[in-house]
């Protein structure tokens, strides 16, 4: 299960598992984002390469207007995925303090 929505503070809150089956839903949501945003991954358990593709497409689109995505509360597993894929160089990422 995957859920994505705007939080009360304007952050984009993601929860569950962002895998290939959920990418269409995630992309449709991210296509509505027109300015710099913070993505809160505190409740995101998993992201697949297809999910990374959604983020990359959005980041590239936003970068054209000087904006971008910042990703916070990234658990250790997802942080490793970003590091191994080289995405840590594309996004501003804040990992969680504990073992996620």
C-alpha positions as CSV (number, residue, x, y, z in Angstrom):
1,X,0.0,0.0,0.0
2,X,1.2,3.5,-0.8
3,X,-0.2,6.9,0.1
4,X,0.9,10.4,-0.9
5,X,-0.6,13.7,0.1
6,X,0.2,17.3,1.1
7,X,0.6,17.6,4.9
8,X,-0.7,20.6,6.9
9,X,2.7,22.3,6.6
10,X,2.9,21.9,2.8
11,X,5.3,19.0,2.9
12,X,4.6,16.0,0.7
13,X,4.0,13.1,3.0
14,X,4.7,9.6,1.6
15,X,3.8,6.3,3.4
16,X,4.0,2.6,2.6
17,X,5.8,1.2,-0.4
18,X,6.5,3.1,-3.5
19,X,7.0,0.4,-6.1
20,X,6.2,-0.1,-9.8
21,X,2.6,-0.8,-9.0
22,X,2.2,2.6,-7.3
23,X,4.3,4.8,-9.7
24,X,1.3,6.0,-11.8
25,X,-0.4,7.3,-8.6
26,X,2.8,8.9,-7.4
27,X,3.6,10.5,-10.8
28,X,0.1,11.9,-11.1
29,X,0.5,13.5,-7.7
30,X,4.0,14.8,-8.4
31,X,2.9,16.3,-11.7
32,X,0.8,18.8,-9.7
33,X,3.9,20.0,-7.8
34,X,5.0,23.3,-9.3
35,X,7.5,24.6,-6.8
36,X,10.2,23.5,-4.3
37,X,8.9,21.0,-1.8
38,X,10.0,18.9,1.1
39,X,9.1,15.2,0.9
40,X,8.7,13.6,4.3
41,X,9.6,9.9,4.1
42,X,9.1,9.1,7.8
43,X,6.4,6.5,7.0
44,X,7.9,5.3,3.7
45,X,9.1,1.8,4.1
46,X,10.4,1.0,0.6
47,X,11.2,2.6,-2.8
48,X,11.9,0.7,-6.0
49,X,13.9,1.9,-9.0
50,X,10.5,2.8,-10.6
51,X,9.8,5.1,-7.6
52,X,13.2,6.7,-8.0
53,X,12.3,7.4,-11.6
54,X,9.2,9.4,-10.4
55,X,11.4,11.5,-8.1
56,X,14.1,12.0,-10.8
57,X,11.5,13.1,-13.4
58,X,10.0,15.6,-10.9
59,X,13.4,16.9,-9.8
60,X,14.5,17.5,-13.4
61,X,11.2,19.3,-14.2
62,X,11.5,21.5,-11.1
63,X,15.2,22.2,-11.7
64,X,14.2,23.9,-15.0
65,X,12.6,26.7,-12.9
66,X,15.3,26.8,-10.2
67,X,13.3,24.7,-7.7
68,X,13.8,21.2,-6.4
69,X,12.9,18.5,-3.9
70,X,14.4,18.0,-0.4
71,X,13.8,14.6,1.2
72,X,13.7,14.3,4.9
73,X,13.2,11.5,7.5
74,X,14.8,8.9,5.2
75,X,15.2,5.5,6.9
76,X,18.5,3.6,6.6
77,X,17.4,1.2,3.9
78,X,16.1,4.0,1.6
79,X,19.1,6.1,2.4
80,X,21.3,3.2,1.2
81,X,19.2,3.0,-2.0
82,X,19.8,6.7,-2.7
83,X,23.5,6.3,-1.9
84,X,24.1,3.2,-4.1
85,X,22.1,4.7,-7.0
86,X,24.0,8.0,-6.9
87,X,20.8,9.9,-6.1
88,X,22.3,11.4,-3.0
89,X,24.1,13.7,-5.4
90,X,20.9,14.8,-7.0
91,X,18.7,15.4,-4.0
92,X,19.2,17.1,-0.7
93,X,18.5,14.2,1.8
94,X,18.2,14.1,5.6
95,X,18.3,10.7,7.1
96,X,16.6,9.8,10.3
97,X,18.6,9.9,13.5
98,X,17.9,6.4,14.5
99,X,17.8,3.0,12.8
100,X,14.9,3.2,10.4
